[in-house]
Amino acid sequence: MSKNLKPIVVLFVTLFLVMVGFGIVIPIFPFLIIDLGGGPTALGFFMASYSVMQFIFAPFWGRLSDRIGRRPVLLIGLGGYGITFILFGFVSELWMMFGIRILSGIISSATLPTAMAYIADTTAGAERSKGMGILGAAMGLGMIVGPALGGWLGQDNFALPFWVAGGLAVLNLPFAMYFLPESLREPGHNTSSGRAGLNLAVVKNPLFILFLLGFIMNFTMSMFEGTFALFAADRVGFGPRELGILFAVLGVVGVIIQGGLIGRLVKKFGDVKLIRAGLLIAAAGMLLILMAPDVIMLFITTAIFNIGTTLLGPTSSSLVSKNTSGGQGEALGIMQSFGSFGRIFGPMAGGALYDLHINVPYSLGAAILLLMVLLAGSKIAGFDVNQDEVITNEETRVKEAKDDQRG
């Protein structure tokens, strides 16, 4: 990992700034939608609109990065993200929010799967899980700074957080252009030869159970994210500033796990055991949130839920990259697309169920996570088989890629 420090630092800073932008608006979106005349269901559909575009376009960006390289696709996503967030600061109607959200989903969906594919190009074995964890730590650190900053900036002016978020991304663009080298040794060499994109054949893909896990994880997370601002406001009177502080605390938890612990945990327990633990911890957290009697317990129970979801992200992505036989960018793009599919239905289901009763989204989320443990545990365990041979081959390929970069 130390030999590949420069691109890791660039990716860390890039994803940190992107997630600062995402975090800035988390305390703002629910209240802005309501201010423009929407409600819980409208908020759910608004959040889902971004994910619909990610579901459609993430595999496209992944395939494009396999074909032309990671660097140009990452720059496209970063630039598009910055421009669309600046546009958010000028909206005055609910339909304008939806239109810009859709455009943002189309372009910025290039960022995360391409960054993960970059790590897959330049790491192998446990180092890959560590690399994914570093990306997760960057995102978690952004989620510390972003929500706290957004809650403060947006308390009296909803537009200001959007302008700050977009400005950070645009300012980071020349930095990434100058310092980020291309990671693919031969762009176009690792593209899959079969029909690209999502279709019914994906059900027969050996990685389908991992793609399904990505869907379940994001479905439950987005039900939480799509309703929690309203839940916390109804239960304990939270506003943008309090929500910003809470999500900053969750970001601290994420950084500690993904930045400091995930590499060691994977070496000791393996990706599969951590996935099972993550599912169980997240389910327990969702149930405990319903029982929180005050602000302190609400902080603690949401942190428990966040620990579970934090364990799931880098380990599931690592398993996909270790077990794919085609282009890693495409496989990770498909996983991102399944995650987006979960974020399509999660907010919509959460908003509609919240209108029925505020407890229903969390009870349903916990039940789904527990069901995933029972149904998928043995199938996921199969991905730990014969990994020594896979890791050996990956280490050879990664060494060649690093030698080519140094040359």
Contacts in CASP RR format, 6 or more apart in sequence:
PFRMAT RR
TARGET T0000
AUTHOR 0000-0000-0000
METHOD contacts of the structure
MODEL  1
MSKNLKPIVVLFVTLFLVMVGFGIVIPIFPFLIIDLGGGPTALGFFMASY
SVMQFIFAPFWGRLSDRIGRRPVLLIGLGGYGITFILFGFVSELWMMFGI
RILSGIISSATLPTAMAYIADTTAGAERSKGMGILGAAMGLGMIVGPALG
GWLGQDNFALPFWVAGGLAVLNLPFAMYFLPESLREPGHNTSSGRAGLNL
AVVKNPLFILFLLGFIMNFTMSMFEGTFALFAADRVGFGPRELGILFAVL
GVVGVIIQGGLIGRLVKKFGDVKLIRAGLLIAAAGMLLILMAPDVIMLFI
TTAIFNIGTTLLGPTSSSLVSKNTSGGQGEALGIMQSFGSFGRIFGPMAG
GALYDLHINVPYSLGAAILLLMVLLAGSKIAGFDVNQDEVITNEETRVKE
AKDDQRG
1 8 0 8 1.000
1 123 0 8 1.000
1 127 0 8 1.000
1 130 0 8 1.000
1 131 0 8 1.000
3 402 0 8 1.000
4 122 0 8 1.000
4 123 0 8 1.000
4 402 0 8 1.000
6 179 0 8 1.000
6 181 0 8 1.000
7 118 0 8 1.000
7 122 0 8 1.000
7 180 0 8 1.000
7 181 0 8 1.000
7 183 0 8 1.000
8 119 0 8 1.000
8 131 0 8 1.000
8 134 0 8 1.000
9 179 0 8 1.000
10 175 0 8 1.000
10 176 0 8 1.000
10 179 0 8 1.000
10 180 0 8 1.000
11 115 0 8 1.000
11 118 0 8 1.000
11 119 0 8 1.000
11 135 0 8 1.000
11 138 0 8 1.000
11 180 0 8 1.000
12 134 0 8 1.000
12 135 0 8 1.000
12 137 0 8 1.000
12 138 0 8 1.000
13 138 0 8 1.000
13 172 0 8 1.000
13 175 0 8 1.000
14 74 0 8 1.000
14 78 0 8 1.000
14 111 0 8 1.000
14 115 0 8 1.000
14 138 0 8 1.000
14 172 0 8 1.000
14 175 0 8 1.000
14 176 0 8 1.000
14 180 0 8 1.000
15 111 0 8 1.000
15 112 0 8 1.000
15 115 0 8 1.000
15 135 0 8 1.000
15 136 0 8 1.000
15 138 0 8 1.000
15 139 0 8 1.000
16 138 0 8 1.000
16 139 0 8 1.000
16 141 0 8 1.000
16 142 0 8 1.000
17 142 0 8 1.000
17 168 0 8 1.000
17 169 0 8 1.000
17 171 0 8 1.000
17 172 0 8 1.000
18 78 0 8 1.000
18 81 0 8 1.000
18 108 0 8 1.000
18 111 0 8 1.000
18 139 0 8 1.000
18 169 0 8 1.000
19 138 0 8 1.000
19 139 0 8 1.000
19 140 0 8 1.000
19 141 0 8 1.000
19 142 0 8 1.000
19 143 0 8 1.000
19 146 0 8 1.000
20 142 0 8 1.000
20 145 0 8 1.000
20 146 0 8 1.000
20 149 0 8 1.000
20 165 0 8 1.000
20 168 0 8 1.000
21 85 0 8 1.000
21 142 0 8 1.000
21 146 0 8 1.000
21 161 0 8 1.000
21 164 0 8 1.000
21 165 0 8 1.000
21 166 0 8 1.000
21 168 0 8 1.000
21 169 0 8 1.000
22 143 0 8 1.000
22 146 0 8 1.000
22 165 0 8 1.000
23 142 0 8 1.000
23 143 0 8 1.000
23 146 0 8 1.000
23 147 0 8 1.000
23 150 0 8 1.000
23 165 0 8 1.000
23 247 0 8 1.000
24 146 0 8 1.000
24 147 0 8 1.000
24 149 0 8 1.000
24 150 0 8 1.000
24 151 0 8 1.000
24 153 0 8 1.000
24 161 0 8 1.000
24 162 0 8 1.000
24 164 0 8 1.000
24 165 0 8 1.000
25 85 0 8 1.000
25 88 0 8 1.000
25 150 0 8 1.000
25 161 0 8 1.000
25 162 0 8 1.000
25 165 0 8 1.000
26 146 0 8 1.000
26 147 0 8 1.000
26 150 0 8 1.000
26 225 0 8 1.000
26 243 0 8 1.000
26 244 0 8 1.000
26 247 0 8 1.000
27 147 0 8 1.000
27 150 0 8 1.000
27 151 0 8 1.000
27 154 0 8 1.000
27 229 0 8 1.000
27 239 0 8 1.000
27 240 0 8 1.000
27 241 0 8 1.000
27 243 0 8 1.000
27 244 0 8 1.000
27 247 0 8 1.000
28 150 0 8 1.000
28 151 0 8 1.000
28 154 0 8 1.000
28 158 0 8 1.000
28 161 0 8 1.000
28 162 0 8 1.000
28 240 0 8 1.000
29 43 0 8 1.000
29 46 0 8 1.000
29 47 0 8 1.000
29 229 0 8 1.000
30 43 0 8 1.000
30 226 0 8 1.000
30 229 0 8 1.000
30 230 0 8 1.000
31 158 0 8 1.000
31 229 0 8 1.000
31 239 0 8 1.000
31 240 0 8 1.000
32 97 0 8 1.000
32 158 0 8 1.000
33 39 0 8 1.000
33 42 0 8 1.000
33 43 0 8 1.000
33 46 0 8 1.000
33 94 0 8 1.000
33 97 0 8 1.000
34 43 0 8 1.000
35 158 0 8 1.000
36 91 0 8 1.000
36 93 0 8 1.000
36 94 0 8 1.000
36 97 0 8 1.000
37 94 0 8 1.000
38 94 0 8 1.000
40 227 0 8 1.000
40 230 0 8 1.000
40 350 0 8 1.000
40 351 0 8 1.000
40 352 0 8 1.000
40 354 0 8 1.000
40 355 0 8 1.000
41 348 0 8 1.000
41 351 0 8 1.000
41 352 0 8 1.000
41 355 0 8 1.000
42 94 0 8 1.000
43 226 0 8 1.000
43 230 0 8 1.000
43 347 0 8 1.000
43 351 0 8 1.000
44 226 0 8 1.000
44 346 0 8 1.000
44 347 0 8 1.000
44 348 0 8 1.000
44 350 0 8 1.000
44 351 0 8 1.000
45 347 0 8 1.000
45 348 0 8 1.000
46 97 0 8 1.000
46 98 0 8 1.000
46 101 0 8 1.000
46 347 0 8 1.000
47 222 0 8 1.000
47 225 0 8 1.000
47 226 0 8 1.000
47 343 0 8 1.000
47 347 0 8 1.000
48 222 0 8 1.000
48 343 0 8 1.000
48 344 0 8 1.000
48 345 0 8 1.000
48 346 0 8 1.000
48 347 0 8 1.000
48 348 0 8 1.000
49 98 0 8 1.000
49 99 0 8 1.000
49 101 0 8 1.000
49 102 0 8 1.000
50 101 0 8 1.000
50 102 0 8 1.000
50 104 0 8 1.000
50 105 0 8 1.000
50 343 0 8 1.000
51 105 0 8 1.000
51 222 0 8 1.000
51 339 0 8 1.000
51 340 0 8 1.000
51 341 0 8 1.000
51 342 0 8 1.000
51 343 0 8 1.000
51 344 0 8 1.000
51 347 0 8 1.000
52 102 0 8 1.000
52 340 0 8 1.000
52 344 0 8 1.000
53 102 0 8 1.000
53 103 0 8 1.000
53 104 0 8 1.000
53 105 0 8 1.000
53 106 0 8 1.000
53 109 0 8 1.000
53 340 0 8 1.000
54 105 0 8 1.000
54 109 0 8 1.000
54 336 0 8 1.000
54 337 0 8 1.000
54 339 0 8 1.000
54 340 0 8 1.000
54 343 0 8 1.000
55 198 0 8 1.000
55 337 0 8 1.000
55 338 0 8 1.000
55 339 0 8 1.000
55 340 0 8 1.000
55 341 0 8 1.000
55 344 0 8 1.000
56 106 0 8 1.000
56 337 0 8 1.000
57 105 0 8 1.000
57 106 0 8 1.000
57 109 0 8 1.000
57 110 0 8 1.000
58 109 0 8 1.000
58 110 0 8 1.000
58 113 0 8 1.000
58 333 0 8 1.000
58 334 0 8 1.000
58 336 0 8 1.000
58 337 0 8 1.000
58 340 0 8 1.000
59 196 0 8 1.000
59 197 0 8 1.000
59 198 0 8 1.000
59 330 0 8 1.000
59 333 0 8 1.000
59 334 0 8 1.000
59 336 0 8 1.000
59 337 0 8 1.000
60 197 0 8 1.000
61 73 0 8 1.000
61 76 0 8 1.000
61 77 0 8 1.000
61 109 0 8 1.000
61 110 0 8 1.000
61 113 0 8 1.000
61 114 0 8 1.000
61 333 0 8 1.000
62 73 0 8 1.000
62 110 0 8 1.000
62 113 0 8 1.000
62 114 0 8 1.000
62 117 0 8 1.000
62 329 0 8 1.000
62 330 0 8 1.000
62 332 0 8 1.000
62 333 0 8 1.000
63 191 0 8 1.000
63 196 0 8 1.000
63 197 0 8 1.000
63 329 0 8 1.000
63 330 0 8 1.000
64 73 0 8 1.000
64 110 0 8 1.000
65 73 0 8 1.000
65 74 0 8 1.000
65 110 0 8 1.000
65 113 0 8 1.000
65 114 0 8 1.000
65 117 0 8 1.000
65 184 0 8 1.000
65 329 0 8 1.000
66 117 0 8 1.000
66 184 0 8 1.000
66 187 0 8 1.000
66 188 0 8 1.000
66 190 0 8 1.000
66 191 0 8 1.000
66 192 0 8 1.000
66 327 0 8 1.000
66 328 0 8 1.000
66 329 0 8 1.000
66 330 0 8 1.000
67 187 0 8 1.000
67 188 0 8 1.000
67 191 0 8 1.000
68 187 0 8 1.000
68 188 0 8 1.000
69 182 0 8 1.000
69 183 0 8 1.000
69 184 0 8 1.000
69 187 0 8 1.000
69 188 0 8 1.000
70 114 0 8 1.000
70 115 0 8 1.000
70 117 0 8 1.000
70 118 0 8 1.000
70 121 0 8 1.000
70 182 0 8 1.000
70 183 0 8 1.000
70 184 0 8 1.000
71 180 0 8 1.000
71 181 0 8 1.000
71 182 0 8 1.000
71 183 0 8 1.000
73 110 0 8 1.000
73 114 0 8 1.000
74 110 0 8 1.000
74 111 0 8 1.000
74 114 0 8 1.000
74 115 0 8 1.000
74 118 0 8 1.000
74 176 0 8 1.000
74 180 0 8 1.000
75 173 0 8 1.000
75 176 0 8 1.000
75 177 0 8 1.000
76 107 0 8 1.000
76 110 0 8 1.000
77 107 0 8 1.000
77 108 0 8 1.000
77 109 0 8 1.000
77 110 0 8 1.000
77 111 0 8 1.000
77 114 0 8 1.000
78 108 0 8 1.000
78 111 0 8 1.000
78 169 0 8 1.000
78 172 0 8 1.000
78 173 0 8 1.000
78 176 0 8 1.000
79 107 0 8 1.000
79 169 0 8 1.000
79 170 0 8 1.000
79 173 0 8 1.000
80 104 0 8 1.000
80 107 0 8 1.000
80 108 0 8 1.000
80 169 0 8 1.000
81 104 0 8 1.000
81 107 0 8 1.000
81 108 0 8 1.000
81 111 0 8 1.000
81 166 0 8 1.000
81 169 0 8 1.000
82 108 0 8 1.000
82 165 0 8 1.000
82 166 0 8 1.000
82 167 0 8 1.000
82 169 0 8 1.000
82 170 0 8 1.000
83 107 0 8 1.000
83 166 0 8 1.000
83 170 0 8 1.000
84 100 0 8 1.000
84 103 0 8 1.000
84 104 0 8 1.000
84 105 0 8 1.000
84 107 0 8 1.000
84 108 0 8 1.000
85 104 0 8 1.000
85 162 0 8 1.000
85 163 0 8 1.000
85 165 0 8 1.000
85 166 0 8 1.000
85 167 0 8 1.000
85 169 0 8 1.000
86 162 0 8 1.000
86 163 0 8 1.000
86 166 0 8 1.000
86 167 0 8 1.000
86 170 0 8 1.000
87 100 0 8 1.000
87 103 0 8 1.000
88 97 0 8 1.000
88 100 0 8 1.000
88 104 0 8 1.000
88 159 0 8 1.000
88 162 0 8 1.000
89 158 0 8 1.000
89 159 0 8 1.000
89 162 0 8 1.000
89 163 0 8 1.000
90 159 0 8 1.000
91 97 0 8 1.000
91 100 0 8 1.000
109 336 0 8 1.000
109 340 0 8 1.000
112 336 0 8 1.000
113 329 0 8 1.000
113 332 0 8 1.000
113 333 0 8 1.000
113 335 0 8 1.000
113 336 0 8 1.000
114 329 0 8 1.000
115 135 0 8 1.000
116 132 0 8 1.000
116 135 0 8 1.000
116 317 0 8 1.000
116 321 0 8 1.000
116 329 0 8 1.000
116 332 0 8 1.000
116 336 0 8 1.000
117 183 0 8 1.000
117 321 0 8 1.000
117 328 0 8 1.000
117 329 0 8 1.000
117 332 0 8 1.000
117 333 0 8 1.000
118 183 0 8 1.000
119 128 0 8 1.000
119 131 0 8 1.000
119 132 0 8 1.000
119 134 0 8 1.000
119 135 0 8 1.000
119 321 0 8 1.000
120 128 0 8 1.000
120 321 0 8 1.000
120 328 0 8 1.000
120 329 0 8 1.000
120 332 0 8 1.000
121 183 0 8 1.000
121 184 0 8 1.000
121 185 0 8 1.000
121 328 0 8 1.000
121 398 0 8 1.000
121 401 0 8 1.000
122 183 0 8 1.000
122 398 0 8 1.000
122 401 0 8 1.000
122 402 0 8 1.000
123 130 0 8 1.000
123 131 0 8 1.000
123 398 0 8 1.000
124 391 0 8 1.000
124 394 0 8 1.000
124 395 0 8 1.000
124 397 0 8 1.000
124 398 0 8 1.000
125 318 0 8 1.000
125 322 0 8 1.000
125 387 0 8 1.000
125 390 0 8 1.000
125 391 0 8 1.000
125 394 0 8 1.000
125 395 0 8 1.000
126 263 0 8 1.000
126 266 0 8 1.000
126 267 0 8 1.000
128 318 0 8 1.000
128 321 0 8 1.000
128 322 0 8 1.000
128 394 0 8 1.000
129 262 0 8 1.000
129 263 0 8 1.000
129 266 0 8 1.000
129 271 0 8 1.000
129 314 0 8 1.000
129 315 0 8 1.000
129 318 0 8 1.000
130 262 0 8 1.000
130 263 0 8 1.000
130 266 0 8 1.000
131 314 0 8 1.000
132 262 0 8 1.000
132 313 0 8 1.000
132 314 0 8 1.000
132 315 0 8 1.000
132 317 0 8 1.000
132 318 0 8 1.000
133 258 0 8 1.000
133 259 0 8 1.000
133 262 0 8 1.000
133 263 0 8 1.000
133 314 0 8 1.000
134 258 0 8 1.000
134 259 0 8 1.000
135 314 0 8 1.000
136 254 0 8 1.000
136 258 0 8 1.000
136 259 0 8 1.000
136 313 0 8 1.000
136 314 0 8 1.000
137 254 0 8 1.000
137 255 0 8 1.000
137 258 0 8 1.000
137 259 0 8 1.000
137 260 0 8 1.000
139 258 0 8 1.000
140 251 0 8 1.000
140 254 0 8 1.000
140 255 0 8 1.000
140 258 0 8 1.000
141 251 0 8 1.000
141 255 0 8 1.000
142 251 0 8 1.000
143 247 0 8 1.000
143 248 0 8 1.000
143 250 0 8 1.000
143 251 0 8 1.000
143 254 0 8 1.000
144 248 0 8 1.000
144 251 0 8 1.000
144 252 0 8 1.000
144 255 0 8 1.000
145 248 0 8 1.000
146 244 0 8 1.000
146 247 0 8 1.000
146 248 0 8 1.000
147 243 0 8 1.000
147 244 0 8 1.000
147 245 0 8 1.000
147 246 0 8 1.000
147 247 0 8 1.000
147 248 0 8 1.000
148 244 0 8 1.000
148 245 0 8 1.000
148 247 0 8 1.000
148 248 0 8 1.000
149 161 0 8 1.000
149 164 0 8 1.000
150 161 0 8 1.000
150 164 0 8 1.000
150 240 0 8 1.000
150 244 0 8 1.000
151 161 0 8 1.000
151 240 0 8 1.000
151 241 0 8 1.000
151 243 0 8 1.000
151 244 0 8 1.000
152 241 0 8 1.000
153 160 0 8 1.000
153 161 0 8 1.000
153 164 0 8 1.000
154 160 0 8 1.000
154 161 0 8 1.000
154 240 0 8 1.000
155 240 0 8 1.000
155 241 0 8 1.000
181 405 0 8 1.000
182 405 0 8 1.000
183 401 0 8 1.000
183 405 0 8 1.000
184 190 0 8 1.000
184 401 0 8 1.000
185 400 0 8 1.000
185 401 0 8 1.000
185 404 0 8 1.000
190 326 0 8 1.000
190 327 0 8 1.000
190 328 0 8 1.000
190 329 0 8 1.000
191 327 0 8 1.000
191 330 0 8 1.000
192 326 0 8 1.000
192 327 0 8 1.000
192 330 0 8 1.000
195 201 0 8 1.000
196 330 0 8 1.000
197 330 0 8 1.000
197 334 0 8 1.000
198 334 0 8 1.000
198 337 0 8 1.000
202 208 0 8 1.000
202 211 0 8 1.000
202 334 0 8 1.000
205 211 0 8 1.000
206 323 0 8 1.000
207 320 0 8 1.000
207 323 0 8 1.000
207 324 0 8 1.000
207 331 0 8 1.000
207 334 0 8 1.000
207 335 0 8 1.000
209 376 0 8 1.000
209 379 0 8 1.000
209 380 0 8 1.000
210 316 0 8 1.000
210 319 0 8 1.000
210 320 0 8 1.000
210 323 0 8 1.000
210 335 0 8 1.000
210 380 0 8 1.000
210 383 0 8 1.000
211 320 0 8 1.000
211 334 0 8 1.000
211 335 0 8 1.000
211 338 0 8 1.000
212 338 0 8 1.000
212 376 0 8 1.000
213 275 0 8 1.000
213 312 0 8 1.000
213 316 0 8 1.000
213 372 0 8 1.000
213 376 0 8 1.000
213 380 0 8 1.000
214 312 0 8 1.000
214 316 0 8 1.000
214 335 0 8 1.000
214 338 0 8 1.000
214 339 0 8 1.000
214 342 0 8 1.000
215 338 0 8 1.000
215 339 0 8 1.000
215 341 0 8 1.000
215 342 0 8 1.000
216 342 0 8 1.000
216 368 0 8 1.000
216 369 0 8 1.000
216 372 0 8 1.000
217 309 0 8 1.000
217 312 0 8 1.000
217 313 0 8 1.000
217 316 0 8 1.000
217 339 0 8 1.000
218 338 0 8 1.000
218 339 0 8 1.000
218 340 0 8 1.000
218 341 0 8 1.000
218 342 0 8 1.000
218 343 0 8 1.000
218 346 0 8 1.000
219 342 0 8 1.000
219 343 0 8 1.000
219 345 0 8 1.000
219 346 0 8 1.000
219 349 0 8 1.000
219 365 0 8 1.000
219 368 0 8 1.000
220 282 0 8 1.000
220 286 0 8 1.000
220 309 0 8 1.000
220 346 0 8 1.000
220 365 0 8 1.000
220 368 0 8 1.000
220 369 0 8 1.000
221 309 0 8 1.000
221 343 0 8 1.000
222 342 0 8 1.000
222 343 0 8 1.000
222 346 0 8 1.000
222 347 0 8 1.000
223 346 0 8 1.000
223 347 0 8 1.000
223 349 0 8 1.000
223 350 0 8 1.000
223 353 0 8 1.000
223 361 0 8 1.000
223 362 0 8 1.000
223 364 0 8 1.000
223 365 0 8 1.000
224 286 0 8 1.000
224 305 0 8 1.000
224 361 0 8 1.000
224 362 0 8 1.000
225 347 0 8 1.000
226 346 0 8 1.000
226 347 0 8 1.000
226 350 0 8 1.000
226 351 0 8 1.000
227 350 0 8 1.000
227 351 0 8 1.000
227 353 0 8 1.000
227 354 0 8 1.000
227 358 0 8 1.000
227 361 0 8 1.000
228 243 0 8 1.000
228 302 0 8 1.000
229 238 0 8 1.000
229 239 0 8 1.000
229 243 0 8 1.000
230 354 0 8 1.000
230 358 0 8 1.000
231 289 0 8 1.000
231 354 0 8 1.000
231 358 0 8 1.000
231 362 0 8 1.000
232 238 0 8 1.000
232 239 0 8 1.000
232 242 0 8 1.000
232 243 0 8 1.000
232 246 0 8 1.000
232 298 0 8 1.000
233 239 0 8 1.000
234 358 0 8 1.000
235 292 0 8 1.000
235 298 0 8 1.000
235 358 0 8 1.000
236 294 0 8 1.000
236 295 0 8 1.000
236 298 0 8 1.000
238 246 0 8 1.000
246 298 0 8 1.000
246 299 0 8 1.000
246 302 0 8 1.000
249 299 0 8 1.000
249 303 0 8 1.000
250 302 0 8 1.000
250 303 0 8 1.000
250 306 0 8 1.000
251 306 0 8 1.000
253 303 0 8 1.000
253 306 0 8 1.000
253 307 0 8 1.000
253 310 0 8 1.000
254 306 0 8 1.000
254 307 0 8 1.000
254 310 0 8 1.000
257 307 0 8 1.000
257 310 0 8 1.000
257 311 0 8 1.000
258 310 0 8 1.000
258 314 0 8 1.000
262 274 0 8 1.000
262 311 0 8 1.000
262 314 0 8 1.000
262 315 0 8 1.000
265 274 0 8 1.000
265 311 0 8 1.000
266 274 0 8 1.000
266 315 0 8 1.000
266 318 0 8 1.000
269 277 0 8 1.000
270 315 0 8 1.000
270 384 0 8 1.000
271 315 0 8 1.000
271 316 0 8 1.000
271 318 0 8 1.000
271 319 0 8 1.000
271 322 0 8 1.000
271 383 0 8 1.000
271 384 0 8 1.000
272 315 0 8 1.000
272 319 0 8 1.000
272 377 0 8 1.000
272 380 0 8 1.000
272 381 0 8 1.000
272 382 0 8 1.000
272 383 0 8 1.000
272 384 0 8 1.000
274 311 0 8 1.000
274 315 0 8 1.000
275 311 0 8 1.000
275 312 0 8 1.000
275 315 0 8 1.000
275 316 0 8 1.000
275 319 0 8 1.000
275 380 0 8 1.000
276 373 0 8 1.000
276 377 0 8 1.000
276 380 0 8 1.000
277 308 0 8 1.000
277 311 0 8 1.000
278 307 0 8 1.000
278 308 0 8 1.000
278 309 0 8 1.000
278 311 0 8 1.000
278 312 0 8 1.000
279 308 0 8 1.000
279 312 0 8 1.000
279 369 0 8 1.000
279 370 0 8 1.000
279 372 0 8 1.000
279 373 0 8 1.000
280 369 0 8 1.000
280 370 0 8 1.000
280 373 0 8 1.000
281 304 0 8 1.000
281 305 0 8 1.000
281 307 0 8 1.000
281 308 0 8 1.000
281 311 0 8 1.000
282 305 0 8 1.000
282 307 0 8 1.000
282 308 0 8 1.000
282 309 0 8 1.000
282 312 0 8 1.000
282 369 0 8 1.000
283 365 0 8 1.000
283 366 0 8 1.000
283 367 0 8 1.000
283 369 0 8 1.000
283 370 0 8 1.000
283 373 0 8 1.000
284 304 0 8 1.000
284 305 0 8 1.000
284 366 0 8 1.000
285 301 0 8 1.000
285 302 0 8 1.000
285 304 0 8 1.000
285 305 0 8 1.000
285 308 0 8 1.000
285 366 0 8 1.000
286 305 0 8 1.000
286 362 0 8 1.000
286 363 0 8 1.000
286 365 0 8 1.000
286 366 0 8 1.000
286 369 0 8 1.000
287 362 0 8 1.000
287 363 0 8 1.000
287 366 0 8 1.000
288 300 0 8 1.000
288 301 0 8 1.000
288 304 0 8 1.000
288 305 0 8 1.000
289 298 0 8 1.000
289 301 0 8 1.000
289 302 0 8 1.000
289 305 0 8 1.000
289 362 0 8 1.000
290 359 0 8 1.000
290 362 0 8 1.000
290 363 0 8 1.000
291 297 0 8 1.000
291 301 0 8 1.000
292 298 0 8 1.000
292 300 0 8 1.000
292 301 0 8 1.000
316 335 0 8 1.000
317 332 0 8 1.000
317 335 0 8 1.000
319 380 0 8 1.000
319 383 0 8 1.000
320 331 0 8 1.000
320 332 0 8 1.000
320 335 0 8 1.000
321 328 0 8 1.000
321 331 0 8 1.000
321 332 0 8 1.000
322 383 0 8 1.000
322 387 0 8 1.000
322 390 0 8 1.000
322 391 0 8 1.000
322 394 0 8 1.000
323 383 0 8 1.000
323 390 0 8 1.000
324 331 0 8 1.000
349 361 0 8 1.000
349 364 0 8 1.000
350 360 0 8 1.000
350 361 0 8 1.000
351 361 0 8 1.000
353 360 0 8 1.000
353 361 0 8 1.000
353 364 0 8 1.000
354 360 0 8 1.000
354 361 0 8 1.000
END
